[in-house]
């Protein structure tokens, strides 16, 4: 296959000898130049402009998450006359691989330390600091978790609590299950060192 350099020759149309395809002993001429007649055509032109902004969100597990927003427009012209216009806006999250740390950053890092693992098991809700009025009450609700911490020479269990909110109501339709598993209503509930128990405080 021999390829001739492409060139615009004003009056040349059709075939030339600059490019040939040889298959076995046969030689065939191939076209190397076309000229189009645009008489009667509608010459449209599309003008597109898109601007983007990027902002790093977070970095985790060797990846950088980037929030990318973009905005722009599309303008369609017939000749020099604007005939259509559209605007666009959007966003996406792109994930890039974080570059490896520089040698000076690695040398400044402290030696790796062993971090124990934690397993949290939900243990229900607990009511605390109940304040009773004649026609209403206020109570704090916490979520309880049994935490087992192990590894790196550690093996222990303990209870962890997270506040679920403080609730106030103007009714007395209050019910709770205390840490002993007893269920009681508004009149039987007792504050025992901040934790709500039914009927009486534990000794």
LOTORRO-126321 format. One record per residue (C-alpha): residue in one letter; z, x, y negated. Coordinates in steps of 0.5 Angstrom, whole numbers, plus 2048, in hexadecimal, padded with zeros to 3 digits. Layout:
aZXY...
***
This chain:
x800800800x7FE8037F9x8018007F3x7FD8017ECx8028017E6x8027FA7E3x7FF7FA7DCx7FD7F47D7x7F57F57D6x7F37EF7D1x7EC7EE7D4x7ED7EF7DCx7EE7E97E0x7ED7E97E8x7ED7EF7EDx7ED7F67ECx7ED7FD7F0x7F47FF7EEx7F87FC7F4x7F57FC7FBx7F87FA802x7F67FE808x7F77FB80Fx7F47FF814x7ED800812x7EC7FA80Dx7ED7FB806x7EE7F4801x7EF7F47FAx7F57F07F7x7F67ED7F0x7FA7F27EBx7F97EE7E5x7FA7E67E3x7F97E37DCx7FB7DC7DAx7F87D77D5x7FE7D47D2x7F97CF7CEx7FC7C87CEx8037CA7D1x80A7C97CEx80D7CF7CDx8157CE7CDx81A7D37CCx8217D37CFx8277D67CAx82D7D87CEx8347DB7CBx83A7DB7CFx8417DF7CDx8467E07D2x84E7E27D1x8527E57D6x85A7E67D7x85E7E97DDx8627E47E0x8667E87E5x8657ED7EAx8687ED7F1x8667F07F8x8617F57F5x85D7EF7F1x85D7ED7EAx85C7E67E8x8587E57E2x8577DE7DEx8507DE7DBx84E7D97D6x8467D87D4x8437D47CFx83C7D47CCx8367D07CBx82F7CF7CDx8297CD7C8x8227CB7CAx81C7CC7C5x8157C97C6x8127CE7C2x8167CF7BCx8197C87BCx8207C77BFx81F7C17C4x8267C27C8x82D7C57C8x8337C57CDx83A7C87CCx83E7CB7D2x8457CD7D3x8497CF7D9x84E7D37DDx84F7D77E3x8547DC7E7x8517E27E9x8547E77EEx8537EE7ECx8567F47F1x85B7F87EDx8597FF7ECx85D8047F0x8638077ECx86280E7E8x8668147EBx86A8147E5x86C80D7E6x86E80E7EEx8728147ECx8768107E7x87880B7ECx87F80B7F0x87F80C7F7x87E8067FCx8848027FDx8857FE803x8867F6801x8897F1806x8857EB808x8887E4806x8877DE80Ax8897D7806x88B7D180Ax88C7CA806x8937C7807x8927C1803x8957BF7FCx89C7BF7FAx89F7BB7F4x8A37BF7EFx8A87BD7E9x8A87B67E9x8AA7B27E3x8AC7AB7E4x8AC7A67DFx8AD79F7DFx8A679D7DFx8A27A37E1x8A37AA7E3x8A07B17E2x89F7B67E8x89B7BD7E9x8977BD7EFx8967C47F3x8917C67F8x8957CA7FEx8917D0802x8947D4808x8927DB806x8917E080Cx8907E7809x88E7ED80Ex88B7F380Fx88D7FA80Cx8937FA80Fx8957F380Cx8967ED810x89A7E780Dx89A7E080Cx89C7DC805x89B7D6802x8977D67FBx8967D07F7x8917CE7F1x8927C87ECx88E7C27EDx8907BF7E7x8957BB7E3x8957B47E4x8987AE7DFx8987A77E1x89B7A07DEx89C79D7E5x8A179E7EAx89D79E7F0x89E7A57F2x89E7A87F9x89F7AF7FCx89F7B3802x8A57B8802x8A57BF805x8A97BC80Bx8A37B780Cx8A77B180Ax8A37AC806x8A77A8800x8A67A47FAx8A87A47F2x8B07A27F4x8B17A77FAx8AD7AD7F6x8B27B37F4x8B17B97F0x8B47BF7F5x8B47C67F1x8AD7C37EEx8AA7C17F4x8AA7B97F6x8AD7B77FDx8AF7B07FFx8B67AD7FFx8BA7B47FFx8B97BB7FDx8B97C0803x8C07C4804
***
